[in-house]
């Protein structure tokens, strides 16, 4: 449609030039183009849902200019008109009955807008309906108010007899499909929501007029359009009703129609009412301004963010720590999360004003310390040669033997599970040890060995989340299968269990475990120990007692077990092991023997060897000293070892030979004998 620039003065409160108006609307997503020096062309049906009406365009332009939305009209006071909605219909209807002796018409300024937009003007109430539909996006209908009986309107499905009596259109589609929404008063059909052709049209110069608007759930609107046939979908079905209008939109459109009718002539309200699905409750949520600045513009202040949101109808209230409480209007169901609010701020602030930046870094998820610890313990146990098992959380009750898995002195009662017949007499496990022992017993019977562990949660109360993660291991039988090389492999001993504890302490970086003698009902009194790490008790270890082994059907088997509390293990500080640096590699060296008179100083010999051998005197030392008849009277033999730094060029053996020959030549030049 064609919009003159003068329209923005009344609707927006200011008059921008055509270039600015086009830039703002195009940036918002509207299908707008130039319509001359003093007008623009806008297609209301092809843009976003919130720009499908003149009021939506005005709200967008006012927000760009930093102005709040215009106050919404309200239904005037008057005698009550009762509106009923049939069961099963998700709908709302608002209506108002007006009386005007000279007829109800659209005021002249708004009529000129229709003329400028190229819409045919009839001078009747139809002009009012057409203008309100353009302004609010909500179709409005009108019927003769004298047809309303007893002040009651009812929206109900059309009956088969009413559908048959309505007949068909020239295109062959039903005028009133059975089950489609029908607005009636008593037994008289008054209006067909979703159609412009009405069974009881208003007279062209109506003096007593009932203005009404309806809202149907989007699914019902689409079903009604399909029932009327494809030729009705473009002309009669208000497709924009499925694109974001809310139930209160019909109240606003009827109130606006009544406001325009009262502005054109001093009419009287004879009845007014609304009923059906209520306006949705406002949605309020907390948003931190740091998140919005991070997504849009780090330079935006909290006050500027609040002002931008208020221009689109969002109610903003300050919250502690720089946060904002936001309440979105019902007409903006899309503003439901931080990303959509940030996009709205960028749209109103102007995409050209948003600084060009690299995408914000993705914050890595917080490390799951408990999960990482369980994985570390599991990997260490598997590398030690154990097999992981999973045992049931529920155990049979009453037990054949008292609980042997609880820590000594624990008086906590067992947690019972009550349910259907097949789930009666069950208890939640209080330890992993009974289940692992039963698996170990079966493994001993079938394979002759048992090397198993389990990592699982043990409930400590009926409160959700009240549980402790534990590690339980059981060792028994030979450590390896028999073979030709080892026909009788060694059986698992307590030393193997202790080695497993050392592996776990090293893998989790919690230090070396210490064992302190302490009694536990699951372990033999002569071999029961408390496991300590960093001076804190984290579990138990020892040889399985006879009664638990008998209860698990492992009578006579020698089994060793350990039970660690992973929660206590997690709370321990890390114990970093000192890293021992490797020893320095020895430098390459050569040996030389020098025979000199006894009065010659050893320092002179060492200095000569260092100078001739191309090294420092600190790397030259006496390795051996000899005197006697074999060497000669008055002579002294010094065996010297000379180390040297070498860059790796050439062969090392050739380099030793070269340096040694150089030293021997220097020794002979001094008059000494060199070997």
C-alpha positions in Angstrom: 0.0 0.0 0.0 1.0 3.6 -0.5 1.8 5.6 2.7 2.2 9.4 2.5 5.0 10.9 4.7 2.3 12.9 6.5 1.1 9.7 8.1 4.2 9.5 10.3 3.4 12.8 11.9 0.2 11.6 13.5 1.2 8.0 14.1 4.8 8.4 15.1 5.0 12.0 16.5 7.6 13.1 13.9 8.1 13.3 10.2 11.4 11.8 8.9 12.5 12.2 5.3 11.7 9.4 2.8 15.3 8.1 2.8 15.5 7.7 6.6 12.0 6.1 6.7 13.0 3.6 4.0 16.3 2.8 5.7 14.7 2.1 9.0 11.9 -0.1 7.7 14.2 -2.1 5.4 16.6 -2.7 8.2 13.7 -4.0 10.3 12.8 -6.4 7.5 9.8 -4.7 6.0 9.2 -4.8 2.2 9.4 -1.1 1.6 10.3 0.9 -1.5 10.1 4.5 -2.7 6.7 5.8 -3.7 7.7 9.3 -4.9 9.0 12.4 -3.2 6.3 12.4 -0.4 5.3 8.7 0.0 6.6 5.2 0.3 5.2 1.8 -0.8 4.9 -0.9 1.9 3.7 -4.5 1.5 2.2 -5.4 4.9 1.7 -9.1 4.2 5.2 -10.0 3.2 7.3 -8.6 6.1 7.7 -9.8 9.7 4.6 -10.4 11.8 5.1 -7.4 14.0 5.2 -5.2 10.9 2.0 -6.5 9.4 0.0 -3.4 10.4 0.2 0.4 10.4 0.4 0.3 14.2 3.4 -2.1 13.9 5.2 0.2 11.5 4.6 3.2 13.8 5.9 1.2 16.8 9.0 0.3 14.9 9.7 3.9 13.8 9.0 5.3 17.3 11.4 2.8 18.8 14.1 3.8 16.3 13.6 7.4 17.3 13.7 6.5 21.0 10.0 7.1 21.7 7.8 4.6 23.6 4.8 3.0 21.9 1.5 4.8 21.8 -1.0 4.0 24.6 -3.3 1.1 23.7 -7.0 2.0 23.3 -9.4 0.5 25.8 -13.0 -0.6 25.4 -15.4 2.2 26.6 -17.8 1.6 29.5 -21.4 0.7 28.7 -24.1 -1.8 29.3 -22.8 -5.4 29.4 -23.0 -7.6 26.3 -22.6 -11.2 27.3 -20.4 -13.2 25.0 -20.2 -17.0 25.2 -17.7 -19.4 23.6 -18.7 -23.0 22.9 -16.7 -25.8 24.6 -13.8 -27.0 22.6 -13.2 -23.7 20.8 -10.0 -21.9 21.6 -11.2 -18.4 20.7 -12.0 -14.9 21.9 -14.6 -12.4 20.7 -14.9 -8.7 21.5 -17.9 -6.6 20.4 -19.5 -3.2 20.9 -22.9 -1.9 19.8 -23.0 1.8 18.7 -26.0 4.0 17.9 -25.7 7.1 15.6 -28.7 8.8 14.0 -26.7 10.0 11.0 -24.8 6.7 10.4 -21.3 5.6 11.5 -18.5 6.7 9.2 -14.7 7.0 9.3 -13.4 10.5 10.3 -12.1 12.6 7.4 -8.4 12.6 8.1 -8.3 8.8 8.2 -10.5 8.6 5.1 -7.9 10.7 3.2 -5.3 8.1 4.2 -7.3 5.4 2.5 -7.6 7.5 -0.6 -3.9 8.2 -0.6 -3.2 4.5 -0.2 -5.3 3.7 -3.3 -8.2 2.1 -1.4 -11.7 2.6 -2.6 -13.8 4.7 -0.2 -17.6 4.1 0.1 -18.5 6.7 2.8 -20.0 3.9 5.0 -19.1 1.9 8.0 -17.1 -0.4 5.6 -14.4 2.4 5.5 -14.1 2.2 9.3 -13.7 -1.5 9.2 -11.1 -1.4 6.4 -9.0 1.3 8.2 -9.1 -0.5 11.6 -7.9 -3.7 9.9 -5.0 -1.8 8.2 -4.0 -0.1 11.5 -4.2 -3.0 13.9 -3.8 -6.0 11.6 -6.9 -7.5 13.1 -10.0 -7.9 10.9 -13.2 -6.3 12.3 -16.7 -7.1 11.2 -20.0 -5.3 11.5 -23.7 -6.4 11.6 -27.0 -4.8 12.4 -27.2 -4.4 16.2 -31.0 -4.9 16.1 -30.4 -8.6 15.3 -28.8 -9.2 18.7 -31.4 -10.8 21.0 -31.3 -10.7 24.8 -27.9 -9.1 24.8 -26.1 -12.4 24.2 -23.6 -13.4 21.5 -22.3 -17.0 21.1 -19.4 -18.3 19.1 -20.2 -22.0 18.3 -19.6 -24.5 15.5 -22.1 -24.4 12.6 -24.6 -27.2 12.5 -25.1 -29.5 9.4 -28.5 -27.9 8.8 -27.1 -24.4 8.8 -24.3 -25.5 6.5 -26.8 -27.1 4.0 -29.0 -24.0 4.1 -26.1 -21.7 3.3 -25.4 -23.3 0.0 -22.3 -23.0 -2.1 -20.2 -20.2 -3.7 -20.0 -19.7 -7.5 -16.6 -21.6 -7.2 -18.3 -24.6 -5.7 -16.9 -24.2 -2.2 -19.4 -24.3 0.8 -20.5 -20.9 2.1 -20.6 -22.3 5.6 -18.8 -25.7 6.2 -20.2 -27.8 9.0 -18.3 -27.3 12.2 -16.7 -24.0 11.2 -16.9 -21.1 13.7 -20.2 -19.2 13.6 -21.2 -16.1 15.6 -24.8 -16.2 16.5 -27.4 -14.6 18.7 -30.1 -17.1 19.7 -30.8 -19.2 16.6 -29.9 -16.5 14.2 -26.4 -16.6 12.5 -24.9 -13.2 12.5 -21.3 -13.5 11.3 -18.8 -15.9 10.0 -15.3 -15.4 11.4 -12.7 -15.9 8.7 -15.0 -14.5 5.9 -15.8 -11.1 4.7 -19.1 -12.1 3.2 -21.6 -12.2 6.2 -25.1 -13.7 6.4 -26.5 -10.6 8.1 -24.6 -7.6 6.6 -25.0 -4.1 8.1 -27.0 -1.6 6.0 -24.7 0.9 4.1 -26.0 3.8 6.3 -26.2 1.8 9.5 -27.4 3.7 12.5 -27.3 0.8 15.0 -24.2 -1.2 14.3 -22.5 -4.0 16.2 -18.7 -4.0 15.7 -17.0 -7.2 16.5 -13.5 -8.8 16.2 -12.5 -12.4 16.8 -9.4 -14.4 17.6 -8.9 -18.0 16.9 -6.0 -20.2 17.7 -3.7 -20.5 14.7 -4.5 -24.2 14.2 -8.2 -23.4 14.2 -7.7 -20.6 11.7 -5.8 -22.9 9.3 -8.5 -25.6 9.7 -11.2 -23.0 8.9 -9.3 -21.8 5.8 -9.0 -25.3 4.5 -12.7 -26.0 5.0 -13.7 -22.9 3.1 -11.7 -24.0 0.0 -8.6 -22.7 -1.7 -10.3 -19.8 -3.4 -11.3 -18.3 0.0 -7.8 -18.5 1.4 -6.4 -15.4 -0.3 -9.4 -13.1 0.0 -11.5 -14.1 3.0 -9.2 -15.8 5.4 -7.2 -13.4 7.5 -3.8 -15.2 7.2 -2.1 -12.6 9.4 -4.1 -13.9 12.4 -1.8 -17.0 12.4 1.4 -14.8 12.5 1.7 -13.6 16.0 -1.6 -11.8 17.0 -2.6 -12.6 20.6 -6.1 -13.0 22.1 -6.3 -9.4 23.4 -5.8 -8.0 19.8 -9.5 -8.3 19.1 -10.2 -6.1 22.2 -7.8 -3.5 21.0 -9.2 -3.4 17.4 -12.8 -3.0 18.6 -11.7 -0.3 21.1 -9.9 1.5 18.3 -13.0 1.2 16.0 -15.2 2.7 18.8 -12.6 5.5 19.3 -12.7 6.4 15.6 -16.4 6.2 15.5 -16.7 8.5 18.5 -14.3 10.9 16.9 -16.3 11.2 13.8 -19.7 11.7 15.4 -21.1 11.8 19.0 -22.5 8.2 19.0 -23.7 6.3 22.0 -22.5 2.9 23.2 -25.5 0.7 23.9 -23.6 -2.5 24.7 -20.0 -3.7 25.1 -18.4 -7.0 26.0 -15.6 -9.5 25.5 -15.2 -13.1 26.3 -13.3 -16.3 25.6 -9.6 -17.1 25.9 -8.0 -14.5 28.1 -4.9 -12.5 27.3 -1.8 -14.6 28.2 -0.1 -13.7 31.5 3.0 -11.5 31.0 6.3 -13.3 31.0 8.9 -11.9 33.4 12.5 -13.2 33.5 15.9 -12.0 34.7 18.6 -10.9 32.3 22.1 -9.8 33.1 23.2 -6.7 31.2 26.7 -8.2 30.8 25.2 -10.9 28.6 23.4 -8.4 26.4 26.5 -6.1 26.1 28.6 -9.1 25.3 26.3 -10.1 22.5 25.5 -6.6 21.1 27.9 -3.8 22.0 30.3 -3.7 25.0 29.8 0.1 25.1 26.1 0.0 25.9 25.2 1.1 29.4 22.5 -0.5 31.5 20.4 2.7 31.2 20.7 2.7 27.4 19.7 -1.0 27.2 16.6 -0.3 29.4 15.6 2.7 27.2 15.9 0.6 24.0 13.7 -2.2 25.4 11.1 0.2 26.7 10.7 1.6 23.2 9.3 -1.8 22.0 6.9 -2.1 24.9 9.0 -4.2 27.3 8.6 -3.3 31.0 12.1 -3.0 32.6 12.9 -3.0 36.3 16.3 -2.8 37.9 17.6 -5.9 39.8 20.6 -6.4 42.0 24.1 -7.0 40.5 23.4 -5.1 37.3 20.6 -7.3 36.2 17.2 -6.4 34.8 13.7 -7.8 35.2 12.0 -7.8 31.8 8.3 -8.2 31.2 7.4 -8.7 27.5 4.1 -7.6 26.1 1.7 -10.3 24.9 2.1 -9.0 21.3 5.8 -10.1 21.4 5.9 -13.8 22.2 9.2 -14.0 20.4 11.0 -12.2 23.2 11.4 -15.3 25.3 15.2 -15.7 25.8 18.5 -13.7 26.0 19.4 -14.2 22.3 16.1 -12.8 21.1 16.3 -9.8 23.4 19.8 -9.1 22.2 18.6 -9.3 18.6 15.8 -6.8 19.4 18.3 -4.4 21.0 20.6 -4.6 18.0 17.6 -4.0 15.7 16.4 -0.9 17.6 19.8 0.4 18.3 20.6 0.1 14.6 22.7 -2.7 13.0 24.9 0.0 11.5 25.7 1.2 15.0 26.8 -2.3 16.3 30.6 -2.4 16.3 32.2 -5.0 14.0 33.8 -7.6 16.2 35.0 -11.2 16.1 32.4 -13.7 17.4 32.4 -14.0 21.1 34.4 -16.9 22.4 32.5 -20.0 23.4 32.8 -20.5 27.1 34.1 -24.1 27.8 31.9 -26.1 30.0 32.8 -26.3 33.7 35.0 -29.4 34.3 33.1 -32.2 35.9 35.5 -33.0 38.7 33.6 -36.0 40.0 33.2 -37.6 36.6 36.9 -37.1 35.8 37.9 -38.7 39.1 35.6 -41.7 38.4 37.1 -42.1 34.9 40.6 -41.9 36.3 39.9 -44.6 38.8 38.2 -46.8 36.2 41.1 -46.5 33.8 43.6 -47.3 36.5 41.7 -50.4 37.6 41.4 -51.6 34.1 45.1 -51.1 33.4 45.8 -53.1 36.6 44.0 -56.1 35.0 40.6 -55.9 36.7 37.2 -56.3 35.0 34.4 -53.8 35.6 31.0 -55.1 36.6 27.6 -53.5 37.3 25.4 -54.9 40.1 21.7 -54.3 40.9 20.8 -51.3 43.1 17.9 -53.3 44.7 18.5 -56.2 46.9 16.2 -58.9 48.3 14.9 -58.5 51.9 14.9 -60.0 54.4 18.6 -60.8 54.0 20.0 -64.2 54.7 22.7 -62.4 56.7 23.0 -59.1 58.4 24.5 -56.2 56.5 28.2 -56.8 56.4 29.0 -53.9 54.1 28.1 -51.0 56.4 31.0 -49.3 58.2 31.5 -50.4 61.8 29.3 -48.5 64.2 26.8 -47.4 61.5 23.2 -47.7 62.8 21.5 -46.2 59.8 18.4 -48.3 58.9 18.0 -49.9 55.5 16.0 -48.0 52.9 12.9 -50.1 51.9 11.2 -49.9 48.5 7.5 -50.3 48.4 5.7 -50.9 45.0 3.7 -53.3 43.1 3.6 -57.0 43.8 6.8 -57.8 41.9 8.7 -55.0 43.7 7.9 -55.8 47.3 10.3 -56.7 50.1 13.3 -54.9 48.4 16.0 -52.7 49.9 18.3 -50.2 48.4 21.9 -51.4 48.6 24.0 -49.9 51.3 27.3 -51.0 49.8 28.8 -52.2 46.5 30.6 -55.1 48.2 27.8 -57.7 48.4 27.1 -57.4 44.7 30.7 -57.6 43.7 31.2 -60.6 46.0 28.4 -62.5 44.3 29.9 -61.8 40.9 33.4 -62.9 42.2 31.8 -66.1 43.5 30.3 -67.0 40.2 33.6 -66.1 38.4 35.5 -68.4 40.8 33.1 -71.3 40.0 33.4 -70.9 36.2 36.9 -69.6 35.6 38.8 -70.2 38.9 39.7 -66.5 39.3 38.0 -63.3 40.3 39.4 -59.9 39.5 36.5 -57.5 39.5 35.6 -53.9 40.5 32.6 -51.7 40.4 32.1 -47.9 40.6 28.6 -46.9 41.6 26.4 -44.7 43.8 25.2 -45.9 47.2 22.1 -44.1 48.6 22.4 -42.8 52.1 18.9 -41.5 52.5 15.6 -41.2 50.7 16.3 -37.6 49.8 16.9 -37.1 46.0 20.6 -36.8 45.3 21.7 -38.1 48.7 24.2 -40.7 47.6 27.9 -41.5 47.8 30.0 -42.8 44.9 32.2 -45.7 45.9 34.9 -47.9 44.4 34.9 -51.6 45.4 37.3 -54.3 44.1 37.6 -58.0 44.9 40.7 -60.2 44.1 40.9 -63.9 44.3 42.3 -66.9 42.5 45.4 -67.1 40.2 46.7 -63.9 38.7 47.0 -65.4 35.2 45.8 -68.5 33.4 48.0 -71.6 33.5 50.3 -72.1 30.6 53.3 -74.3 29.6 55.7 -71.7 31.0 53.7 -71.3 34.2 51.5 -74.3 34.8 50.7 -73.2 38.4 50.5 -69.3 38.4 50.7 -67.5 41.7 47.5 -66.8 43.6 46.3 -63.3 44.4 47.7 -62.2 47.8 47.3 -59.1 50.0 50.3 -57.6 48.3 48.4 -57.5 45.0 45.6 -55.6 46.7 48.1 -53.2 48.3 49.7 -52.7 44.8 46.2 -51.8 43.4 45.7 -49.2 46.1 49.2 -47.7 45.3 48.2 -47.6 41.6 44.9 -45.7 42.4 46.7 -43.2 44.7 49.3 -42.5 42.0 46.7 -42.2 39.2 44.5 -39.8 41.1 47.5 -37.8 42.4 46.3 -38.2 46.1 49.6 -39.6 47.4 50.7 -43.0 48.7 48.1 -45.0 50.7 48.7 -45.9 54.3 47.0 -48.9 56.1 46.1 -48.7 59.8 44.6 -51.8 61.5 40.9 -51.3 62.2 37.9 -53.6 62.5 35.3 -53.9 59.8 32.4 -56.4 59.6 33.2 -57.4 56.0 36.9 -58.2 56.6 38.7 -60.8 58.7 39.6 -59.4 62.1 43.3 -60.4 61.6 43.5 -58.7 58.2 41.3 -55.6 58.3 42.7 -52.2 57.7 41.5 -48.6 57.2 42.9 -46.9 54.1 44.3 -43.5 54.7 45.5 -40.9 52.1 47.0 -37.7 53.2 46.1 -38.6 56.8 42.4 -38.9 56.1 40.4 -42.2 56.1 39.0 -42.9 52.6 38.0 -46.5 52.8 38.7 -50.1 53.9 40.8 -53.0 52.7 41.6 -56.5 53.9 40.8 -60.2 53.5 37.1 -61.0 53.1 35.6 -62.6 56.3 34.2 -66.1 56.3 30.5 -65.0 56.9 30.3 -62.5 53.9 32.1 -65.1 51.7 29.6 -67.8 52.8 26.6 -65.4 52.2 27.9 -64.8 48.6 28.3 -68.5 47.9 32.1 -68.3 48.0 32.7 -70.6 51.0 36.3 -71.5 51.5 37.6 -69.1 48.9 40.4 -66.7 49.8 39.3 -63.3 48.6 40.8 -59.8 49.2 38.7 -56.7 48.9 38.9 -52.9 49.0 36.1 -50.3 49.4 36.9 -46.6 48.8 34.8 -43.5 49.2 35.3 -41.5 46.0 33.7 -38.4 47.6 36.3 -38.4 50.4 39.0 -39.0 47.8 37.8 -36.0 45.7 38.1 -33.7 48.7 41.7 -34.5 49.3 44.3 -32.0 47.9 46.4 -33.1 45.0 49.8 -34.5 45.9 52.1 -33.7 43.1 55.1 -36.0 42.9 58.5 -34.4 42.5 60.1 -34.9 39.1 63.7 -36.1 39.2 65.7 -34.5 36.5 67.8 -37.0 34.5 71.5 -37.1 35.2 73.8 -35.1 33.0 75.4 -37.2 30.2 79.1 -37.5 30.7 81.3 -35.4 28.4 83.5 -37.1 25.9 87.1 -37.5 27.1 90.6 -38.9 26.3 93.4 -40.3 28.5 97.1 -39.5 28.3 100.1 -40.5 30.4 102.9 -38.0 31.0 106.3 -39.0 32.5 108.1 -36.0 34.1 110.9 -35.3 36.6 109.7 -35.5 40.2 110.2 -31.8 40.7 107.7 -31.0 38.0 104.4 -29.6 39.4 101.2 -31.6 38.6 99.5 -28.2 38.0 101.9 -27.6 35.1 101.1 -30.9 33.6 97.3 -30.3 33.9 97.6 -26.8 32.4 99.6 -28.1 29.4 97.0 -30.9 28.7 94.1 -28.4 29.0 95.7 -25.9 26.7 96.9 -28.4 24.1 93.7 -30.4 24.3 91.4 -27.4 23.7 89.5 -27.7 27.0 89.4 -26.0 30.4 91.5 -26.9 33.4 88.4 -27.6 35.4 87.7 -30.6 33.0 91.2 -32.1 33.4 92.1 -34.2 36.4 94.7 -36.7 37.5 93.4 -40.2 37.2 96.5 -42.2 38.4 100.0 -41.5 39.7 103.0 -43.9 39.5 106.6 -43.9 40.9 109.2 -46.6 41.2 111.9 -48.6 39.5 109.6 -49.5 36.5 109.2 -45.8 35.7 112.8 -44.8 36.5 114.7 -43.1 39.3 113.7 -39.4 39.8 110.7 -39.7 37.4 106.9 -39.4 38.0 104.1 -40.9 35.9 100.8 -39.0 35.8 97.8 -40.5 34.0 95.4 -37.6 33.1 91.8 -37.7 32.0 90.7 -34.7 29.9 87.0 -34.0 29.2 86.0 -31.6 26.4 82.9 -30.0 24.9 82.1 -31.2 21.4 79.5 -29.8 19.0 79.1 -33.2 17.2 80.9 -32.3 14.0 82.7 -35.3 12.5 83.3 -38.6 14.3 83.8 -38.7 18.1 86.6 -41.3 17.8 88.6 -39.2 15.3 88.1 -36.2 17.5 89.5 -38.0 20.6 92.5 -39.2 18.6 93.2 -35.7 17.2 93.1 -34.0 20.6 95.3 -36.8 22.2 97.9 -36.5 19.5 98.0 -32.7 19.9 98.6 -33.1 23.6 101.4 -35.7 23.1 103.1 -33.4 20.7 103.0 -30.6 23.2 104.4 -32.9 25.9 107.3 -34.0 23.8 108.0 -30.4 22.9 108.4 -29.7 26.6 111.0 -32.5 26.9 108.7 -34.9 28.7 107.7 -38.4 27.6 104.1 -39.0 26.7 102.2 -42.3 26.2 
